[in-house]
Amino acid sequence: QTLLVTGANSFVAGHIIKLALEKGYNVRGTVRTEAAAEKTKALFPQHSSQLSFTIVPDITKVENYESAFSASPAVTGVFHVASPFVFDVEDNAKDLLDPAIQGAVAILEAAKKYGAGKVRRVINTSSFAAIIDIAQGHRPGYTYTEADWNPMTYDEALKADSVKAYCASKGLAEKAMWDWVAEHEEAGFDLASISPPWVFGPHVGGVETVKKLNESTALLYKMFDAEKVPATDFAGFADVRDLAFAQLAAFEVPEAGGQRFLVGQHFDYQSAVDAGRELVPELKSRLPEGNPSYGKIEETYVVDGSKASKLLGLKYTSLEESMKDSFIELLEGEKRA
Ligand code: NDP
């Protein structure tokens, strides 16, 4: 069986690919450039015969996926990971909303057009951003589940700040996918969607440099030598290895078809620095102390990731372990760059 993974060079896809290869699947990754394909291939030297790449320069163009689906062995599962995840943007439509939404629909169209009869399921990497109603703030006493949707519209997102626009891009892209599968039963595959809050944990192969990090890892690195512990922005996280486990399980577990999963647990920066200062001796003097009880008393919404445990068999990695591994790879990255 071959699994197609879009955005194969990303932090998140790295772990999906790693787990899929270890489980014996063939993986075909899509990336925008030859250089990204080479770099990603180099991460999996023991699995080179199972791993191939297709260059998809524009994820919004259905025809760009033709060769990705037509190569053999046939693609049976699609993991859609590619989506703009940047906050430094000039134009919310061009840089965030349009590629996310049109890219999400294009991969479904391509799976139908070029993978008909072979593709069984598409697994979308959505986000807690697609679930949270940011206007409600920290919302003490509220529990977010898969029943919740980010209510921001496309028009509202055009004028919003980039964090809100990114969140809307994930919600609108996921909605577009559910609408598409509802209208295309003849496509012969179903959809599962996974929504993690901040994704932390180590990168496959480590971080190349701390000078250019993906958005979520950059948040942890910003705390090195900082004076203050940041206030909570989003009160949830998923370890990247848990996310990959949930993604593969969402492909393999029959009942996961047609389901959304919130894969996440509580997060706050105080708990992150507490864990780093305690578990990584080199960081004791480099992470701000803050107020070690703050994380425990701060009132925020609850992120309920229990459906993924029940249906997908996910056992969550602790915040302490995830932070320890994240911080250690950042220290190693510092030595490299
Ligand atoms: P990365 O920045 O590592 O990966 C983003 C990926 O998307 C890259 O492969 C990138 O390709 C691709 N991409 C971005 N914009 C475009 C575009 N316009 N056209 C084609 N490809 C594009 O971040 P993550 O690994 O963290 O993100 C992967 C996925 O996980 C995204 O869908 C993101 O929304 C989701 N997610 C991440 C969370 C996190 O905290 N990390 C939280 C929740 C969801 P290129 O390298 O060529 O730019």
Residues whose N, C-alpha, C, O or C-beta is under 5 A from the ligand:
A	BS01	NDP	G7 A8 N9 S10 F11 V12 A13 R32 I59 V81 A82 S83 P84 F85 P99 T125 S126 S127 F128 P196 P197 W198 V199 N214 S216
